[in-house]
Amino acid sequence: MASFIIRRLIASVFVLFAATFLMYILTSLAGDPLEELRQSNAPNKEQLIEARTKLLNLDVPAPLRYFLWLGGLFRGDFGVSVQNQPVNALLANALTSTITLVTTATIVAIILGITVGIVSALRQYSGFDYTVTLISFLFFSLPIFWVAVLLKQYGAIQVNNWLGDPEIATPVIVVLAIVAGLLWMSIVGGSLVRKLVVFGIGAVATAGVLISLSVTRWFADPSIGIVVYAVLAIGTAFAVTAISTGLRNRKALYASLTMAVLGIALYYPAMTSFLNGMGLGLFLVLAVATVLVGGIVGWLFGKPDRAPVIRTAIFTAVIAAGLIALDKYMSYWAAYSASGRVRGRPIATVGSSTPSLGGNFWVQGIDLYTHLLLPTIAIILISFASYTRYSRASLLEVMNQDYIRTARAKGLTERTVIVRHAFRNALIPITTIIAFDVGAIVGGAVISETVFGWTGMGRLFVEGIRAVDPNPVMAFFVVAGTLAVVFNLIADLVYAALDPRIKVS
């Protein structure tokens, strides 16, 4: 294993050197970085041209200039741009913006795509499967710039208009209730009578929720409340246990319910006291504490087979704590929306933050969410399709293997067959795809960043190419190329770890 990693890293270093050399030469020869100044009418034009030539070493041939840039790279200095700005600072800002935007979208797309793909495979050739297939191909074929423009028009402008008087019209309630009923009916499956019962329950429940949200004007001042929180926490305990270990594992269920009850007990103290002075450091400390408490409770309940019980308790603890944090965020929504900088139009269309907003940790979090919402949805709609198709195809292939039929013949429950045998093996090819995508995250989403006004890695690269400015382009290329190489290596190692048939020697 060690020799394989060393060989790959050595080969990757040579590949990166060759790639950066070619990229530098191509960028340098793509145009004239002095063209703007040559066409200028400034009285000191010659002095400006001389200063930029000296700044960027333009009097040195491009192949030799590459080695000057390489020497700066070894010192951790990417040089300066044509505007005499340190590229290190530009790279730091762009990298932070891209990671904030694209990482969120990628994680959500992975979770949703795999979940929907698995359900689609388990309900193969059902109405749900056909619908997901249609939607996946539709999203995959949509141009992202068109999706982004539509989201700005209907996901921000129209929604902001509606939030001024957030009443849900009766036809909308009827349509959404029918769609929800059909969705649950196709997911649950079974006989015709069972499908009709599920359809009725799903439609009535959805209509009731929508009517209550409309009557109480929930969208103007949203909240969860202790009653709904208690229902969600206990429901989460049962759901997580059913998926993780099965409800027959009473130790896991009791540990999960303990975390739910603990969350209910801490709801009021958290909402009224120790969450008020929240900061990023305290937030991270509480997140770690949540995981530790969940692990301790799982360890106490789990003897002798503690691992699955600990896992179940931690998942429940994280979700229960996340619901409290979500309710705390919601409690500041009305104040955020009515602030002088937002003026009742909270869904942002451009930028990554509201200038001069101020406010505490929770207000800043809401502001980040409202700016991330639309670009994240745009990226998710495109990425969601590929993850859905990959996960569906992978699980269907695994479900037809001999060891799955053997597991069923041994009398294992369907949950055990799917979760413990089929799902884990279906993740093997998906894991490598995820590793590649994570490595490409820093490449940015050029179109989304442009439409929504995010100055990220993609825009840094495009603007550098447009200005024939090699230094920002090379900074982008080095970071993106290095991470691509590293995550390709990680993908190989993860694949070998998940599948013992694969050797990396």
Secondary structure as GFF3:
##gff-version 3
##sequence-region A 1 505
A	DSSP	alpha_helix	2	28	.	.	.	ID=ss1
A	DSSP	alpha_helix	35	38	.	.	.	ID=ss2
A	DSSP	alpha_helix	45	56	.	.	.	ID=ss3
A	DSSP	alpha_helix	62	74	.	.	.	ID=ss4
A	DSSP	alpha_helix	87	122	.	.	.	ID=ss5
A	DSSP	alpha_helix	127	141	.	.	.	ID=ss6
A	DSSP	alpha_helix	144	150	.	.	.	ID=ss7
A	DSSP	pi_helix	151	157	.	.	.	ID=ss8
A	DSSP	alpha_helix	158	163	.	.	.	ID=ss9
A	DSSP	alpha_helix	170	188	.	.	.	ID=ss10
A	DSSP	alpha_helix	192	215	.	.	.	ID=ss11
A	DSSP	alpha_helix	225	244	.	.	.	ID=ss12
A	DSSP	alpha_helix	250	269	.	.	.	ID=ss13
A	DSSP	pi_helix	270	274	.	.	.	ID=ss14
A	DSSP	alpha_helix	280	302	.	.	.	ID=ss15
A	DSSP	alpha_helix	306	331	.	.	.	ID=ss16
A	DSSP	alpha_helix	333	337	.	.	.	ID=ss17
A	DSSP	alpha_helix	361	399	.	.	.	ID=ss18
A	DSSP	alpha_helix	402	409	.	.	.	ID=ss19
A	DSSP	alpha_helix	414	416	.	.	.	ID=ss20
A	DSSP	pi_helix	417	423	.	.	.	ID=ss21
A	DSSP	alpha_helix	424	439	.	.	.	ID=ss22
A	DSSP	three_ten_helix	441	443	.	.	.	ID=ss23
A	DSSP	alpha_helix	446	451	.	.	.	ID=ss24
A	DSSP	alpha_helix	457	466	.	.	.	ID=ss25
A	DSSP	alpha_helix	470	498	.	.	.	ID=ss26
###
